[in-house]
Amino acid sequence: MATTQPATRSIGREWGLLLVLCGAIFLEGVDVSMMGVTLPSIQEELDLSAGALQWVVSAYVLGYGGFMLLGGRAADLLGRRRVFLFWLAVFVVFSGLGGLAQDGWVLITARFVTGLSAAFLTPTGLSIITTTFAGPRRDQALLVYGAAGAAGFSLGMVVGGLLTAVGWRWVFFAPVVLALLLLVVAVQVLPPSAERVRGRFDVAGAVTATGGGVLLVLAIAEGVWPALVGGVALLAAFVVIERRTAEPLVRLGILRSGDLLRANVSALLFAAAFFGFQLVAVLYLQHVLGWSALETGLALLVVGVDSVLAPTLTPRLVARFGLPRVITAGLLLAAAGFGLFLRLDHGWGYWELFPTALLLGLAFALAYGPLTIVATDGVADAEQGLAGGLLNTSFQFGAALGVAGVTAIAALGGTPLEGYRLAALFPVAAALLAAVTASRGVPRRSA
C-alpha cells in the first residue's frame, strides 16, 4: 500500500502537468485561429487601413515563426520550467495590452510580442511532455496534447465569433483569464528545471536563423520579395555557421531523419491548406453571403469534433494501422473536404458547408497528434526543444504560406466569388501534397 500511493500520486501529478500543457497549446491554437473572424470589427473601431490590418496577423506570425528555433534551444539550455513560466507571464501581459489598444501600432506591437512568447512556449511545452512521459504513456500524452492543439485551431473561429459578438476586445482579454489560471497551476505542477546545461548560445546561428526566418515570413505574408532574397541568404549563412561551430543552435544531423523531415513538410503543407481555407471561408461567408462573425464561427463548430475523436479514436487507429497510414488518411480527408468547398456559390447555406467542416474535424483528429509523435520520436532528450521548435516552425511557415497563397490567387478573380473559387484550389493542392509526402513513410507490403 505504501508503494502504491506514491506511484498513484506520481501518475496524478503527470496528468495534472499534461492538463496545464494542453491548456497552453489550446490557448495558442485559439489565439492564432480566432483572429480571422474579428478583423473586420477591429478595422472599423481602430480605423485601420487594409495594409495595417494585415499586420495584426502578420506581426504575430513574424514573432511566432521567426523565433521558434531560438525558443526550442532556450528550453534545452536554460531549463524548461523557467522558460515556460516566464513566457507564459509575458503572454498574459501583452495579450491584455492588445485588448486595451486604442491605436493600431499598439495592437500590432502587442501581437508581435504575443507571437514571440508563443515561439518560446510551444517547443518548451512539447519538450516537457516528451521528457516527462515514457513508453506508451508518452505516445498517449502526445495524442492528447495534439488533440488539444488541434481543438484550439479548429474551434478558434467559433470562440472568436462568440467573443466578437460581445466585443472584439474580449478576443484578447479572454486568453488573459485562461493564461493566468494556467500560470497559477503551472507553478505548482511543472517539474523543477534541471541544472543549466553547460554550453553557450550559438549567437551567430541564432541571429542568422531568426533573421532569415523573420524575413521569409515577411516575404510570404506580405509579398515583400526583396525580403525573400535576404531570408534565403541568411539561412544559407546559417547552414555554413552550423556546420563549423562546436555548439550549434541546430545540429544538422537531426535533419537526416526521414521520418522527421516528412513530418515537418507534411505539417507545413497541412497548415498552409487549413489557414488558406480559413481565410477564404471567412471572407466568403461574411463578404459574399453576409454572415456575421458569430454565424461564421457557429457554422464551423463541427470542426471541433476532433477534440473528442483525437484522444479516443485516434490511439486505436494508430495501434492498428500505424502512424504513417493514419496521418495519410487524415490528410486525404482534408483534401476531400477542401474539394467539396470548391462548389461554393451565392446560394449556399449551412448544410452546404457542413461536409467540409466535418471532414476537416476528422482530418485534424487523425493527422495533428500523430504528426507530433513522428516529429519527436527517437530524438534525444537534450534536443526535444529543438525538435518541437522545428515542427512548430513548419506549422507557422505553412500558415503564412497559406494566407499569402490564397490572397494572391483570390486577386485574380473578376468578382469576389470568382476569386474565392480560384483561391479554394490552393488548400486542395496543399493537402494532397501533404498526403503524398506522408505516404512515403507507409511501409510497403511484401509480395
N, C-alpha and C positions, 0 to 999 in steps of 0.2 A: 504493500500500500504506500509506503514511504517513497518508493522509487516511481510509482505510478503518478503521484500528484505533481512532482516536479516536471515530469515528462508532459503531463497534461497542460501545466502552466506554460511550458515552453512552446507547445503547439498553439495554444491560445494566443500567446504573445506574437508568434509568427503571423497568424491570421489577422490579428489586430494591426500589425505592421502592414500587411497586404492591403487592408482596408484603407489605410491612410494613403498609400502609394496609388491605389486605384482611384481614390478621390482626387489626387493631384493630376493624374493623367486624364481623368474625365474632365476636370476643370480646364486643362489646357486644350483638350479637344473642343469643348463647348466654346471656349474663348475665341478659338480660330473660326469656328463654323458659324456662330450666331451673328457675327458682324455683318454678314451679307444682307440680311433682311432689314437691318436697322439703318443702313447707309442713307436711304432717301430722307429719313427723319432727321438724321444728323446734318445732312446737307442743307435742309430747309431752315433749321434753327440757327446753325452757325454761319449760314450764308457762304458756303464753301463752293469754289469752282469745281468743275469735273476733275481737273488735274489735282487739286488739293484733296478732294475726296478719295481719289485713288491712293494717295499717300497714307490715308488712315489704314488701309490694308497693307500696302507695300512696306511701310515702316515696321510693322510687326514682323513681316516675313524677312526683312533685312536683318533685324535683330536676332530672330529665331534661327534662320538658315545660315547666316554668316558666322555665328559664334558657337555653333553646336559642337564642333570638334574640340574647340578650346574648353567648352563646358565638360565634355566627357573626360578630357585629360586632367582637368582640375579636380574632378571627383576622384580619380585614381591616385593623384598625388597629395591632395590636401586633406582628404578624409570625406567620406560620403555624407555623414551626418552633418558636418559643418557646412558643406556646400549646400545641401538640401535646405536646411533651416534658414540660412542667410538669404538665399534667393527666393524662398517662399515669402519671407518678410518683405523683400523688395517688390515682389508681385503684388502684395497687399497694398503697399503704399502707392504704387504707380497706377494700378487699376482704379483705385479711389481717385487719384488725380485726374484720370481720364473722365470720370463721371462728373467732376467739378469743373471741367474745362469750359471756358467762355470764348476761347479763341482757337482757331484751327491749329496753330503751331503748338499750343499746349497739348492738345489732344494727340497730335502726331508724335510729339516727344514722348508722351506717356505710353503710346502704343509701341514705340521703338524699345523703350526700357522694359516694358512688359514682355515683349518678344525676347529680349536679351535674357530676362530671368527664366523664361521657359527653356532657352537654349542650355542653361545650366541644370535646371530641374529635371528635364526629361531624361537625359542619359544617366543622371545620378540616380533617379528613382529606379530605372531599369536595372542598373548595375547593383543596387541594393538587393533587388529580388534575386538576381542570378548568383549573387554571392552568399545569400542567406539561406535559400532553399536548395535542397539537393535531391537528386534522383527523380522519381516520378512526381514528387511534390513540386519540384521546380517547373516541370512542364505544365502541371495543373495550375500553378500560380501564374505562370506566364499567359496561359489561356484566359484566366480570369482577368488578369491585367490588360491583356489585349482586348477583351470584351469591354472593359471599362473605357479604354481609349476609343474604340470603335463607336461605342454608345455616345461618347462626347461629340465625335464628328457627326454622327447621323442624327442626333437629337438637337444639335446646336441650332438649327434653323427653327425648330419648334420652340425651344426655350427663348431664342431671340425674338420670335414673333409674339410670344406671350408677354415678355418683358417690354417690348416696344409698344404694345397696346397700353401699358401703364405709363411709360415714358422711357425714351431711349437711354436716359442716364442710368436706368436700372440694369442695362446690359453691362455696365461697368461696376455698379455697386453690388449687385448680387454675387459676382465672383469674390468680392472682398469678404462678404459674410462667410462663404464656404471656405475660402483660404484661411481666414482667421481660425475657424473651427479646426481645420486640418493642422494648422501650426501648433495649436494648443495640445492636440493629441500627439502630434509627431514628436514633440519634446519628450513625451513620456515613453513612446514605444520604439523610436529609432535606436538601433544598436549604437553603442559608443563608436566614435571614429577611431580607427586603428592609428597607431603612431604614424606620423607623416613618412611617406616613402622617401627614402634617400634619393635625391635626384634634383634636377632643376628643370624649369620650363624651357622648352626649346623656343626661345624668344623669336628668332628669325623665322622658324617654321610657323609659329603662332601668327606672326604679322602677315606673312605671305598667304597662309591658308585662310585666315579670317578676311584679309583684304581681297583675296581672289574670290572667296565665297560671297562677300558683300557685293562686289562688282558684278558677278554673274547673276545674282538675284536681281540686282538693279537692272541689268540688261534684259533679263527675261520679263520682269514685272512691268518695266516702264518703256521697253523698246529703246533704251539708250545704248546703241550698238557700239560706240567707242568704249563703253564700259566692258563690253564682251571681249574686246581685244586686250584690254588691261587685265581683266579677270583671268583669261587664258595664260597671259604672260606671267602673272603672279603665281598661278598654280603650277606652271612649268618650273618656275624658280623654286617653289615649294618642294617639288619632287627631287630636284637636284640637292637641295639642302637636307632633306630627309635621308637621302642615300649616303650622305657624308657625315652627318652628325652622330655622336656617340649615344645621345639620349633623345631620339626623335619624338616629335609630337604624335606622329602616326608611324608605327612600324610597318613599312610597306609590305612585309611578308604576310601580314594579316589578309592582304588582298588576294593572296594566292589561293584562298579557299573558294572553290567553285560555288559551293552552296551559299556562302556569304555574299558573293557577287550577285548571284541570281536573285537572292532575297532582296538586296538593295535595289537592283534595277527594276524588279517587279514592283517593289514598294513605290519607287519613283513614278512609274507609269500608272499604277493604280491611283495614286494621289492626284496625278495630272488629270486622269479621267474623271475622278469624283469631283474635284474642285472646279474643273471646267464645266461639268454638268451642273453643279450647284449654281454657278453664276448664270448660266444660260436659263436654267429653270426659274430662278428668282426674277430675272428680268422679263422673261416671257409671261410668267404668271401675273406680275404686277403691272408691266407696261402694255402688254397685249390684251390680257384677259381682265385687267383692272382689279385684281385681288388685293386685299390688304395684307400687311405684314403678318397679322395673326392668321388669316386664312391660308397664306402661303406656308407658314410653319405647321399648322394643323394638317394640311394636305400631305405633308411629308412625314407625319408622325409614325406611319407604319415602318419607315426605315429603322426605327428604334427596336424592331423585333430582334435585332442582333444582340441586344443586351440580355435577352432571355435565352437565345439559342447558343450563343458562343460558349458560356460556361457549362451548358448541359448537353447539347447535341454534338458540338464540335469535338470534344475529347473522345467520344465514342467513335466518330468517323475517323479521327486521326489514328486511334488504336487499331482500327480495322483496315484502313486503306493507306495509311502513311501520310506524312506531312505534304510531300510534293503533289500527290493526287488531290488532296483536299484543297490546297491552295489553288491549283489549276482549275478545279471545279468552281471555286468561288469567283475567280476572275472571269471565267466563261459566263457565269450567271450575271456578272456585272455587265459584260459586253452585250448580253441578250437584253438586259434592262435598258441600257442606253439605246440599243437598236429599236426597241419599242417606242422610245421617246421621239424618234425621227418622224413620227406621224403627226406631230403637234400641228394644231390648226386653230382658227378663230373660235370654233365651236366646242372646244374641249371643256370638260368638267372634271370633277374629282375622280370619277371611275375610269376615265381615260388615262389618268396619271397613276392610278393605284398599282397596276402591274409593274411599272418601272420602279416605284418606291419599294414594293415588296421584294423584288429581285435584288435590289441594292442592299436591303437589310440582310437577306440571305448571303449575299456576297461578302459583306463585312464580317458576318459571323464565321464564315469559312476561311477567309483569307487573312484578316488582320492579325489575330493572335498567332496562328501558325507561322506567318512571316517573321514575327518577333522571335519565335523559338529558333527558327533556322538561322537567323542573322546573328544569334548569340551563342549557339550551340558549339561546344568544342573550343571556345575562346578562354584563355587563362583568366583567372580572377583579376589579375592585375591589369587586364585590358578590357574588362567588361564595360567600363565607362566609355572607352574608345569605340567598342562595337555598338553600343547604344547610340553614341554620337553619330556614327556613320549611318545607321538606319534612319534616325530621325532627320539627319541632313537630307537623306534621299527623299523622305516624305515632304520636307519643306521645299526643296527644289522642284519636286513634282507639282506641288500646289502652285508655285509661281509660274511654272511652265504651262499648267492647265489654264490658269487665269489669262495669261498673256496670249496663249494659243487661240482660245475661243474669242477673245476680244478682237484679235486681228482678223479672224475669219468672219466674224459677225459683221464687220465693217464692209465686207464685200457684197452684202445683200442690198437689193434695191429698196426693200422695205424692212422694218424691224423683224417681221415674221420670217421673211426670206433669209435674213441674216442669221436668225436663231436656228433656222433649219440647217443652214450650212455649218454653223458652229457646232451643232449637235453631232456632226460626224466625227469631230475630234475625240470625244470620250469613247466612242465605239472603237476607233483605231487604237487608241492608247490602251484600252482594256484588252483588246485582242493581242497586242504586242506583249503585254504583261503576262497573259496566259501562255503564249508561246515560250517566253523566257522561263517561266516557272516549270513548264512541262519538260524542259531539258533535264530537270532533276528527277523525273519519274523513272524508276528502274524499268528496263525493258525485260519482257518475259522471254525466256529462252525457248527456242523452237522445240 
